[in-house]
Structures are given as structure tokens and as C-alpha cells.
Amino acid sequence: MDAPFWYKLGLSFIVGGAWVTLSTLAAERFGSKIGGLIGGLPSTALVGLLFIGLTQSPSAAIQATTIIPLSQGLNGVFILVYLLGVPFGLAAGLIGALSAWFLLASLLIVSGIDSFALSVGAWILLVPGCYLTVEHGMRIPSKGNLKVNYSPGQISLRALFGGAVIALAVWVSKVGGPLYGGVFTTFPAMFVSTLAITYRSGGTVFSRAVAKSIMISGLINVVLYAIAVRYLYAWFGLLAGTLLAVVFSLFTGYLTYWILKEGLNFSFR
């Protein structure tokens, strides 16, 4: 691999570590809704798509967005399995969730799906399915803030752990090509980091509350960001397209905050 890529990988480590630290501190300071909202914003996808564009080409990044809606939908399944497993311990929750994700991601890669319309259609089905299961099936309540005293060492460990997980996802997206890149830019790196840290600080109940919020935020914001990138990179180029996509993501983030705050009511007749 070329030297510039290692510099960019280091940058993804720094950005990812800072993002994980911010989301977990926000969850503990302001409650599960805010922490989950921040954790579900497009961190790995933003870094991954930008670096695919920088190290390969903007067209490669655009191609990688083809599978992102469907592969991000797998993160909804990841959260569902985590919610079922974490009452038996953090290891049970994360191992079960990651096993389900890798199995489904492998099937997705083997299938060689190359239809953006199919990918978006599957995502549209997965979003309400996952939401209804968590909100009305599991009935997981949101939680308020925690009183936690932090040492510089604890914050540093959060940043190191989160940065390492996200940098790994970016590295896999580099060596695997556009299809692997598209799938692994949605690897639940932020989810793993955030859920592990909030479990350690707030226990099972708090971590499950954050998981619900981060699932809703991630399923909405990451996919809409990828869709924006697909068109903005083609129209405005890599850097301007990224900036505009980030601005768009801030808008969708506000929309997601409203959803998390007010909730959604589905009725069937």
C-alpha cells in the first residue's frame, strides 16, 4: 500500500476515536437519545467513502454506495441480535451480533448484488421492520444521563478503542475493492465501540437504550448520506461533494432527533 494511504488510515483512526468518544460522552451526559443520535451519524461511512475516493477515485466511491443501503440495513439486524443477547452479558451480545452481521455480509458479498434500486428497496423494508420490533416488540425505554467521573486515561482508552475499530473497517474497504468497500463502510464499528463503552459505564439497561437510538439514527442517516454522496460526488467532485453531503447529513440528523424525541406511531387496519 502507498504511503499516503497510511496517512489517511491514521487520520481515520483519529477522527473515529474522537467520534466514538464524543458519542459516548454525550450519551452519558445527555441521555441515550442524544448519544445514540450522534453514534448513528455517518462516521465510518464518511471516512470510508472519502478515502475510497482519495485512494482510488470518486467513481469508485460512487460505485461503493450501490450496496450501502442494503448493507447498512444489516446493522439493524446487528442491533436486534445485540438487544436479545446483551442481557446475558456484553460478550454474548456483541459476539452474537457480530456473528450475525458477518454471516449476512458474507452472503451479501457472495450474491454480487449490483442494483442500487434493489439495495434501496431492501433498506426501505428493513427500516420499519427493525423499528417496529424494537419500539413495539421489545419496548425498550430511553434513559437519561449518568453521573460518571472521567479520568484522562479513561477518555484516552475510549478514543484508542474506537479509533482502532473504525480504522480496521477503513483498511478492509481499501483492500477488498468497491463491493467489499461498500459493505465494510457500513461495518458497525461505531455501534460496537459505543455499545461496549456504554455497557461498561451504565450497564445492560443503559446500553440497550443507546442501542435503540443508535439503530434508528444509523439506519436513517448513514444511508441518506451515501445516497447524497452517490450524486454529489458526480456533480461537484470529491471534496465539495463531501462537504455538501455532510451539510445534508446535519439536516437529516435534525430530522432523526425529532423522530427520537417524538417517536413514530404506526397503525394498521
C-alpha angles and dihedrals in degrees: 000000000000122000095245089060091057089052089051091046088054089051090052088052091053096043093044094048092050092048094050091048091050094049095048094046089048091051092052095042101039106019139263096296096059094040092048091047093054093042090054096053115108102274103136091033092049094049094039097050093043092051093045086055093047098044097037116009141292088255090057089053090049090050090050090058090065094083099030099093092055095039091048087053086063087066088066088059088046090057094046091053091046092052090052095046106038095076084070092052140292093274092053092049097047097039092050093045095047092046090054091047095050092046093051093041090052091051089048092052093046091050090060092212109187102172118110091193092054091047092052092044092054090048091052089056095045098051099063091036093057093040095051092047093053100036101040104015102044095022096209111182124219118249134219129231128307127226103234129162112212130206122202088247093056093050091047092052090052091052093047094048095045094043093050093052094048094044089053091055091050091049092052090050088054098051098039103058129235097314094048088040092055093048096044095046082069095046103135094246094139090045094052093046096044096044094047093050096044090048090055093047102037109016132232099316095051093044091051090051091051090046091057093051095042091051093055093044094046096047091052107034102039094050095045089048091052091049090051091049091050091063104025093055089054094046103037107016131246106303100035089042091053092049092050091046090053091051089050089050090055088057093048088046089058089049090051091050089056090050092049091046099045102025127215125267118208121189127186125199 
